[in-house]
Structures are given as C-alpha cells and as structure tokens.
Amino acid sequence: MNKTFLWGLDISLKCTGITIYCIEEKEIVYIGSFNTKKIYATKQYKGLEKNAIKLKKIADWAKPLLLEYPPEEIAIERMFSRFPAETQAIAKATGVLQCLLWTKPQYLYPPKSVKLAIVHGDATKEDLANCILTSNEYSHLQFDNEDESDSCAVLITHLIEKELIVWNKPVWADIKKLRKPKEQKKSKKK
C-alpha cells in the first residue's frame, strides 16, 4: 500500500526544520532539521560563495527525504521581512526547496496564522512547542530545536485547515505559565 505524506517546513538558510505526517497512519513519522552554520568552515569550499554552498547542501539534505517520504502536499511557514539580509537568505532557501518540490501543492502560512491556529496570535516559539508537547496527541514528540517545533506547528496548522485532525486549543493563560524564566543579564563590574 502506498502511503500519503504531508510535509511541514520551517525554512531558513541557517537551520531548516521539517515534520512529516502519514495520512494513513494518522501520525507524525519524521521530525528533523538541517543546520548549515558550520558548512563553510571546511577547506574544500574555500573560494566558493558561502550561501550557494549552503543552498546546495539544503537541496542535498532534502532529496533523500523526498524519495523516502514523497509529499502529497507541503505546508510552509511563509517568509516575513525583518532585516534585508536575513530576508534575502530565507528567500533563497525557500526558493531552493520550493523548486525541488515544485510538482506538489504548496500552502504558505504566515507565522501569525500558525500561532492563532495552535493557541494565540501572540504566542512565542516556546509557547508553540509547549502547546504541541502538552497535547494528548503529540506529547511523545521531541524537538531538538525551534526549527523542528516550528515545522511541526506549521504542519499541525495545515492538518487543522484540511480538517484532517481536530485540534483542541489549550487555554492561553495555562500555556504562558509554562514559559521558562528569562535569564537576567549580568551587569558589568566597574
């Protein structure tokens, strides 16, 4: 029996997160991420354009996943513009993956829409991860970083939109209570 997969992506030139859902099994079958921070540090890439190398490595990372878990649809966290250089980098990485997956329907979700679908429009990345990990359905999941939890939140948003799951939003006040205390900045000695 052929299985049908849906992908959730949080794309970045620094670290791209992916969560893959199997429709037949009604469960998340893969969570991972690809970090490009240390790629340029090797001698073999000396003299080459740093971002081009990272984009190639992102495509190389995604290709085996495409073969193992061919997606029926892809949910992507839509880019946002904050800083010009960062926005351009995200746009490049998004373009590489959208091109690689060009034959499949792609749904782009603004970060605010993802937050609203999961719990609240003012939620932080930590809040989204806490919502997922305290839910009955996904409490067994583990995230290695925020990119993985963000990709999962995008995927869950898509599953909600497509009415493939019923999501019980947690109480916003309860989720805010789960936040880790912020570390205080150390004052400099005079």
PLY file of the C-alpha trace (Angstrom):
ply
format ascii 1.0
element vertex 190
property float x
property float y
property float z
element edge 189
property int vertex1
property int vertex2
end_header
0.00 0.00 0.00
1.34 3.42 -0.95
1.44 5.89 1.89
0.49 9.55 1.62
2.71 12.10 3.32
2.29 15.76 4.19
5.29 17.93 4.96
5.61 20.90 7.28
8.62 23.13 6.68
10.24 25.96 8.61
12.81 27.15 6.08
15.94 29.10 6.86
19.44 29.37 5.46
20.78 28.70 8.99
18.62 25.74 10.04
15.61 24.27 8.24
13.10 22.17 10.18
10.83 19.50 8.73
7.96 17.45 10.12
6.36 14.69 8.07
2.88 13.27 8.65
1.48 10.00 7.25
-2.21 10.29 6.43
-2.87 6.53 6.53
-1.14 6.08 9.89
-2.56 9.40 11.20
0.72 10.21 12.85
3.93 12.16 12.55
6.56 9.81 11.16
9.59 12.08 10.95
10.94 15.22 12.60
14.33 16.63 11.72
16.36 19.65 10.81
19.41 20.61 8.79
21.87 23.12 10.19
24.19 24.95 7.79
26.09 27.06 10.31
29.36 25.07 10.09
29.28 24.09 6.42
31.50 26.86 5.12
34.20 26.25 7.72
35.91 23.46 5.74
38.83 23.92 3.35
37.10 22.11 0.49
34.80 25.13 -0.04
37.50 27.80 0.07
36.88 30.49 -2.54
33.26 29.48 -3.19
30.21 31.63 -2.43
29.09 30.75 1.10
25.32 30.97 0.57
25.47 28.99 -2.68
27.19 26.14 -0.83
24.56 26.21 1.91
21.71 26.19 -0.63
23.25 23.18 -2.40
23.60 21.35 0.92
19.96 22.08 1.83
18.84 20.58 -1.51
21.10 17.55 -0.98
19.61 17.04 2.50
16.01 17.23 1.22
16.39 14.85 -1.75
16.59 11.58 0.25
13.58 12.70 2.31
11.71 13.34 -0.93
12.39 9.76 -2.01
11.57 8.16 1.34
8.54 10.32 2.16
7.19 11.68 -1.15
4.85 14.51 -0.16
1.30 14.90 -1.39
1.24 18.49 -0.10
3.68 20.84 1.58
2.89 23.36 4.31
5.50 26.11 4.60
5.86 28.88 7.12
5.65 31.98 4.94
8.60 34.33 4.99
8.47 37.54 6.91
10.54 40.64 6.32
12.50 41.99 9.21
16.10 42.57 8.20
17.02 42.83 4.49
19.99 40.42 4.54
18.12 37.83 6.64
15.03 38.12 4.42
17.13 37.56 1.28
18.77 34.48 2.80
15.42 32.97 3.79
14.04 33.76 0.31
16.92 31.90 -1.32
16.49 28.82 0.88
12.72 28.89 0.35
13.25 29.13 -3.42
15.54 26.10 -3.45
13.04 23.92 -1.58
10.01 25.21 -3.47
11.80 24.46 -6.73
12.72 20.96 -5.54
9.06 20.36 -4.58
7.52 22.27 -7.49
5.21 19.43 -8.62
3.29 19.33 -5.32
0.71 21.77 -3.93
2.35 24.18 -1.51
0.50 26.09 1.19
2.19 29.08 2.79
1.10 30.05 6.28
2.05 33.39 7.87
3.60 32.96 11.34
0.65 34.81 12.94
-1.82 32.35 11.35
0.16 29.40 12.72
0.16 30.93 16.20
-3.60 31.60 16.02
-4.35 28.06 14.85
-2.29 26.45 17.60
-3.05 28.71 20.58
-2.88 32.54 20.31
-1.58 35.19 17.92
0.93 36.48 20.47
2.46 33.06 21.14
6.22 32.69 21.13
8.17 29.82 19.61
8.44 28.38 23.12
4.65 28.66 23.55
4.02 26.76 20.31
6.38 23.97 21.33
4.73 23.79 24.77
1.26 23.58 23.17
2.31 20.69 20.98
4.20 18.81 23.69
1.39 19.15 26.25
-1.31 17.97 23.83
-2.65 14.44 24.17
-1.83 13.60 20.56
1.75 14.84 20.38
3.15 14.68 23.91
5.50 11.86 22.82
7.34 14.07 20.30
10.79 15.50 20.84
12.26 18.61 19.26
15.98 19.28 19.02
15.47 22.97 18.22
12.90 25.68 17.50
13.03 24.99 13.76
11.70 21.48 14.34
8.91 22.67 16.65
8.03 25.45 14.18
7.82 22.97 11.29
5.54 20.81 13.43
3.33 23.81 14.25
3.07 24.64 10.53
2.15 21.03 9.75
-0.49 20.93 12.51
-1.94 24.19 11.17
-2.23 22.57 7.74
-3.84 19.45 9.22
-6.37 21.67 11.03
-7.09 23.68 7.85
-7.59 20.48 5.82
-9.79 19.05 8.62
-7.54 16.01 8.93
-7.28 16.43 12.71
-9.31 18.02 15.44
-7.11 20.37 17.46
-8.16 21.29 20.96
-6.57 24.65 21.63
-5.13 24.83 25.10
-6.01 27.67 27.42
-3.67 30.56 26.56
-3.10 31.52 30.21
-2.05 27.93 31.02
0.48 27.90 28.18
2.02 31.22 29.26
2.63 29.69 32.70
4.87 27.04 31.10
7.43 29.58 29.89
10.91 29.21 31.25
12.05 32.17 33.31
14.22 34.56 31.32
17.85 34.71 32.31
18.86 38.00 33.79
21.69 39.82 32.10
24.81 40.05 34.20
25.84 43.58 34.97
29.38 44.57 34.13
31.71 45.34 37.01
33.19 48.81 37.06
0 1
1 2
2 3
3 4
4 5
5 6
6 7
7 8
8 9
9 10
10 11
11 12
12 13
13 14
14 15
15 16
16 17
17 18
18 19
19 20
20 21
21 22
22 23
23 24
24 25
25 26
26 27
27 28
28 29
29 30
30 31
31 32
32 33
33 34
34 35
35 36
36 37
37 38
38 39
39 40
40 41
41 42
42 43
43 44
44 45
45 46
46 47
47 48
48 49
49 50
50 51
51 52
52 53
53 54
54 55
55 56
56 57
57 58
58 59
59 60
60 61
61 62
62 63
63 64
64 65
65 66
66 67
67 68
68 69
69 70
70 71
71 72
72 73
73 74
74 75
75 76
76 77
77 78
78 79
79 80
80 81
81 82
82 83
83 84
84 85
85 86
86 87
87 88
88 89
89 90
90 91
91 92
92 93
93 94
94 95
95 96
96 97
97 98
98 99
99 100
100 101
101 102
102 103
103 104
104 105
105 106
106 107
107 108
108 109
109 110
110 111
111 112
112 113
113 114
114 115
115 116
116 117
117 118
118 119
119 120
120 121
121 122
122 123
123 124
124 125
125 126
126 127
127 128
128 129
129 130
130 131
131 132
132 133
133 134
134 135
135 136
136 137
137 138
138 139
139 140
140 141
141 142
142 143
143 144
144 145
145 146
146 147
147 148
148 149
149 150
150 151
151 152
152 153
153 154
154 155
155 156
156 157
157 158
158 159
159 160
160 161
161 162
162 163
163 164
164 165
165 166
166 167
167 168
168 169
169 170
170 171
171 172
172 173
173 174
174 175
175 176
176 177
177 178
178 179
179 180
180 181
181 182
182 183
183 184
184 185
185 186
186 187
187 188
188 189
